[in-house]
Amino acid sequence: MKRVLISLGFLCCLMIGCQEGDRVLIEYIGEVEKDTQAIRDIVADYNASMSSSDIDRIMLYYADDAVRIPPNESAVIGIEKIRNHIQQLFDEYTLQEKNTVENIMVSGDLAIAHVLWSATISPKIGGDPSDHNGNWIAAFEKQSDGSWKINYSIFSNEQLVYPEQ
């Protein structure tokens, strides 16, 4: 009889524990989905901000100590240097950009986004526009207020790899 009671007690604990585990798993999945959507929203707004040359809106998404690594250039480190780097692009060109999220991986307070980008870039001094495309990898960190900021941003430009003939 004692064995039966111990076995029943064990089964009850196991069932209660599994139910609690299911609840925690469901909450975790819900949080990951919420965070994934937040990253998608940032990428969409970043895209719109690049196309409208809205430097102030773009900079909302970078951490103070962020690192931006453009193709064939040295790393740009720190929010003010990143601001100057992007502003220089806006001073010289008009962009129409399109970003397509390929994948987002979230793990706790860190996330990685793989984005395909394409843009038509028109020189402001005149001349023909040119089409560019590539990959963008952005590493995000969740801030204490629950928002996400870009810590690392690295992108390729396929036209630099395979220039038009």
C-alpha positions as CSV (number, residue, x, y, z in Angstrom):
1,M,0.0,0.0,0.0
2,K,2.8,2.3,0.9
3,R,4.4,1.7,-2.6
4,V,1.1,2.6,-4.3
5,L,0.7,5.8,-2.3
6,I,4.3,6.8,-3.1
7,S,3.8,6.0,-6.8
8,L,0.5,8.0,-6.9
9,G,2.2,10.9,-5.1
10,F,5.1,10.8,-7.7
11,L,2.6,10.7,-10.6
12,C,0.7,13.7,-9.1
13,C,3.9,15.7,-8.8
14,L,5.0,14.7,-12.3
15,M,1.7,15.8,-13.8
16,I,1.6,19.1,-11.9
17,G,5.2,19.7,-12.8
18,C,4.6,19.0,-16.5
19,Q,1.6,21.4,-16.5
20,E,3.8,24.1,-15.0
21,G,6.5,23.3,-17.6
22,D,3.9,23.6,-20.4
23,R,2.8,27.0,-19.0
24,V,6.4,28.2,-18.9
25,L,7.1,26.9,-22.4
26,I,4.0,28.6,-23.8
27,E,5.0,31.9,-22.1
28,Y,8.5,31.6,-23.5
29,I,7.2,30.9,-27.0
30,G,4.8,33.9,-26.7
31,E,7.7,36.1,-25.6
32,V,9.9,34.9,-28.5
33,E,7.1,35.6,-31.0
34,K,6.6,39.1,-29.5
35,D,10.3,39.8,-29.7
36,T,10.5,38.4,-33.3
37,Q,7.7,40.7,-34.3
38,A,9.4,43.7,-32.6
39,I,12.6,43.0,-34.7
40,R,10.4,42.8,-37.9
41,D,8.8,46.1,-37.0
42,I,12.2,47.7,-36.5
43,V,13.5,46.4,-39.9
44,A,10.3,47.8,-41.6
45,D,10.7,51.2,-39.9
46,Y,14.4,51.2,-40.6
47,N,13.6,50.6,-44.3
48,A,11.1,53.4,-44.4
49,S,13.5,55.7,-42.6
50,M,16.3,55.0,-45.1
51,S,14.0,55.7,-48.0
52,S,12.9,59.0,-46.4
53,S,16.5,59.9,-45.3
54,D,15.2,60.3,-41.7
55,I,18.5,60.1,-39.8
56,D,16.9,60.8,-36.4
57,R,14.5,57.9,-36.7
58,I,17.2,55.5,-37.9
59,M,19.4,56.4,-35.0
60,L,16.7,55.4,-32.5
61,Y,17.5,51.8,-33.3
62,Y,21.3,51.9,-32.6
63,A,22.8,51.3,-29.2
64,D,25.3,54.0,-28.1
65,D,28.3,51.7,-28.6
66,A,27.0,50.0,-31.8
67,V,29.3,48.9,-34.5
68,R,28.4,49.2,-38.2
69,I,30.5,47.5,-40.8
70,P,29.8,48.6,-44.4
71,P,31.2,46.6,-47.3
72,N,34.8,47.4,-48.2
73,E,35.1,49.9,-45.4
74,S,36.5,50.1,-41.9
75,A,34.1,49.5,-39.0
76,V,32.2,52.6,-37.8
77,I,32.1,52.5,-34.0
78,G,29.8,54.5,-31.8
79,I,26.4,56.1,-32.4
80,E,27.8,59.6,-33.4
81,K,30.2,58.1,-36.0
82,I,27.4,55.9,-37.3
83,R,25.1,59.0,-37.5
84,N,27.8,60.9,-39.5
85,H,28.4,57.9,-41.8
86,I,24.8,57.5,-42.7
87,Q,24.2,61.3,-43.0
88,Q,27.1,61.5,-45.5
89,L,25.2,58.9,-47.6
90,F,22.0,60.9,-47.4
91,D,23.9,64.1,-48.3
92,E,25.1,62.5,-51.5
93,Y,22.3,60.2,-52.6
94,T,18.6,59.6,-52.5
95,L,17.7,56.0,-51.7
96,Q,14.6,53.9,-52.3
97,E,15.3,50.8,-50.2
98,K,13.5,47.5,-49.7
99,N,14.3,45.1,-46.9
100,T,13.0,41.5,-46.7
101,V,13.5,39.6,-43.4
102,E,14.8,36.1,-44.2
103,N,15.2,34.9,-40.6
104,I,15.2,36.1,-37.0
105,M,16.7,34.1,-34.1
106,V,15.9,35.3,-30.6
107,S,17.7,33.9,-27.5
108,G,16.9,35.7,-24.3
109,D,18.0,39.3,-24.6
110,L,19.9,38.8,-27.9
111,A,18.6,38.5,-31.4
112,I,20.1,38.1,-34.9
113,A,18.2,39.2,-38.0
114,H,19.2,38.2,-41.6
115,V,17.7,40.6,-44.1
116,L,18.0,40.8,-47.8
117,W,18.1,44.4,-49.0
118,S,17.8,46.1,-52.3
119,A,18.0,49.8,-53.1
120,T,17.9,52.2,-56.0
121,I,20.5,54.9,-55.3
122,S,20.4,58.2,-57.1
123,P,23.2,60.7,-56.9
124,K,21.9,64.1,-55.8
125,I,24.3,65.9,-58.2
126,G,22.7,64.2,-61.1
127,G,23.5,61.1,-63.1
128,D,21.9,57.7,-63.5
129,P,20.5,55.8,-60.5
130,S,22.0,52.5,-59.8
131,D,20.5,49.3,-58.3
132,H,22.2,47.6,-55.4
133,N,21.4,44.6,-53.3
134,G,22.9,42.4,-50.6
135,N,22.6,40.8,-47.2
136,W,22.3,42.6,-43.9
137,I,23.0,40.9,-40.6
138,A,22.0,42.8,-37.5
139,A,22.6,41.7,-33.9
140,F,20.1,43.2,-31.5
141,E,20.2,43.5,-27.7
142,K,17.0,43.9,-25.6
143,Q,17.3,47.1,-23.5
144,S,16.1,47.5,-19.8
145,D,13.0,49.2,-21.1
146,G,12.1,46.2,-23.3
147,S,13.0,47.8,-26.6
148,W,15.6,46.3,-29.0
149,K,18.7,48.2,-30.2
150,I,21.2,47.2,-32.9
151,N,24.6,46.5,-31.4
152,Y,26.3,45.1,-34.6
153,S,25.3,45.7,-38.2
154,I,27.2,44.3,-41.1
155,F,26.1,44.2,-44.7
156,S,27.3,43.2,-48.2
157,N,26.7,44.9,-51.5
158,E,26.6,42.3,-54.3
159,Q,27.4,45.0,-56.9
160,L,30.9,45.3,-55.3
161,V,31.3,41.5,-55.6
162,Y,29.8,41.1,-59.1
163,P,30.0,44.6,-60.8
164,E,28.0,45.1,-63.9
165,Q,30.0,44.4,-67.0
